[in-house]
Amino acid sequence: MAEVNSNYNKLAAGYLFPEIARRTREFQEKNPDKVLKKLGIGNTTEALTPTVVEGLIRGVNKLADPATYSGYGDEQGKLELRQVLSGYYDSKGIELSPGDFFISDGAKPDSSNIQSIFSPDSVIAVQDPAYPVYVDSNIIAGRSGNYSAKKGEYEGLIYMPCTEENNFFPSIPEKRADLIYLCSPNNPTGAAATHKQLKIFVDYARKNKSVIIFDAAYCEYISDPSLPKSIFEIEGAKECALEINSLSKFAGFTGVRLGWTVVPEELVVEGTKPGEVRNMWYRRQCTFFNGASNIVQEGALAVFSDDGLKESRNLVNYYMENTKIIMRGVKDVGLTYYGGVNAPYIWLKTPDGISSWDFFDKLLSETGVIGTPGSGFGPGGEGYFRLSAFGHREDIEAAVESIKENLNI
Ligand SMILES: *Cc1c(COP(=O)(O)O)cnc(C)c1O
C-alpha cells in the first residue's frame, strides 16, 4: 500500500503567507472601502531593465533560427555564464573556477535541494529567525523530531538565536552542528554579518568539519563597503562552505528564475577528497535537473554586462530608497527598528511587547498596511514584524503616510 512521506505531516500547520492572505481577505470583506497597502511578501515589483530585456529577446531569437537553436544544454549551466560569474567573483577578489558554479532556476530550489547530498544523520543548525525553506527542507528529509507548538521549534534542530543583544547575528552553536545555514544580509532581520562574525563560523566549521550553507541572495543590497558580500571573502571558507545566490533580488528575476550555487573544489567533508562534494552536487543536478532555461541564461549574461550591472544596481538603489522612506516613517512614529541599511527589510520591534500576529491585526485595522509577522520565521521572530521595501514608490509612500497618520501607539 502506498503511503505519503509522513515527514510532511510534521510541518508546522499554517504556512505564513496563506494565513496572511486569509486575515487580509477577512478584513477586506468587512471593510470593502479600505485601500490595502502591502509591505508584506518579499517580491520584486519594478520592470526588467532594457539591457536584460534585450538579452532575453536575444535568447528567444536564437531559438527561432535552426542555425542557433539549442535544446538541452549543460546541466551545470552555460560555460559562458559560469565564466562570467567566475569573473564577477574575481572582481571582488575571490578566485573560483567556472567548474565551481552550478546554474539553476533559483536560490530557493537550491537551498532546499542541497541538503540531499549530505548524510540523513546530519545535525542542522539554523539562525532563528530564518527564511523557512532551510528548516522545512530538512524536516521533509527526515532530519528532525516532531514540532513542539509550545516552543515553536522542531526537536533535533539547533536554533541559533539572533536577537537585539547580538545584533541579530548568532554565536556558534553549543552542540556540534554538521550543516549550518547562514543568510547575510538576512531575511527577515535585514542584518548583514561582518567579516569577523563570519570568520568565527568559518573557524568553527573547519574545526568541526561542518559545512556552512551560505545564502547570499541579498548581497547586492549591502551599502557598507566594509561588509563581506560572499562567504568566500573569509579566509578558509572554500574548505567548509558553499554559497547560494540568484538574480531574483538583484535584477528582478523573481519570476524569470535564475540562480546559482558555488561548490568549491576545495570543499571537503568527513571521508571525502577535494572535488568529491562538488561532484556529488553535479551528480544530483544531472539526475534531477535538466538545466536552467537557455533563454533565461541569455538574460543572465546581459545582467553581467557593463550596462546590465549599472541598470541592476539602479534597481537595487530604487528599493533601497524605499527602505529609507520606510525607516524615516517608522522612526517618526517612535517605533524601534533594525535592518534596512544593508537589506530591503526593516525588522520592527512590536510596540509594548505585543505579539507579532497582534501587531499584524493592529497595523492592518488601523492603517490598512500589510506586513509579515516575525514569528512566522521561527520562535526568535516573536515580538517582531518585517516590512519589505519591494514596492512601487507611490505605494511605499502611501503606506508610510498611513502609518504616520493612523497608527495608534
Ligand atoms: C528571495 C530569497 C531568495 C531567492 O530565491 P529565488 O528562488 O532565487 O527567487 C533566496 N534566499 C532568500 C533568503 C530570499 O529571501
The ligand as an SDF file (V2000), in Angstrom:
LIG
                    3D

 15 15  0  0  0  0  0  0  0  0999 V2000
   14.1760   35.8210   -2.1320 C   0  0  0  0  0  0  0  0  0  0  0  0
   15.1430   34.9270   -1.4740 C   0  0  0  0  0  0  0  0  0  0  0  0
   15.8690   34.0060   -2.2110 C   0  0  0  0  0  0  0  0  0  0  0  0
   15.7170   33.9510   -3.7020 C   0  0  0  0  0  0  0  0  0  0  0  0
   15.0830   32.8070   -4.1020 O   0  0  0  0  0  0  0  0  0  0  0  0
   14.8890   32.5470   -5.6650 P   0  0  0  0  0  0  0  0  0  0  0  0
   14.4200   31.1350   -5.6910 O   0  0  0  0  0  0  0  0  0  0  0  0
   16.2090   32.7360   -6.3220 O   0  0  0  0  0  0  0  0  0  0  0  0
   13.8640   33.5050   -6.1670 O   0  0  0  0  0  0  0  0  0  0  0  0
   16.7840   33.2000   -1.5640 C   0  0  0  0  0  0  0  0  0  0  0  0
   17.0010   33.3130   -0.2520 N   0  0  0  0  0  0  0  0  0  0  0  0
   16.3330   34.2050    0.4920 C   0  0  0  0  0  0  0  0  0  0  0  0
   16.6470   34.3170    1.9260 C   0  0  0  0  0  0  0  0  0  0  0  0
   15.3860   35.0260   -0.0990 C   0  0  0  0  0  0  0  0  0  0  0  0
   14.7130   35.8980    0.6480 O   0  0  0  0  0  0  0  0  0  0  0  0
  1  2  1  0
  2  3  1  0
  2 14  2  0
  3  4  1  0
  3 10  2  0
  4  5  1  0
  5  6  1  0
  6  7  2  0
  6  8  1  0
  6  9  1  0
 10 11  1  0
 11 12  2  0
 12 13  1  0
 12 14  1  0
 14 15  1  0
M  END
$$$$
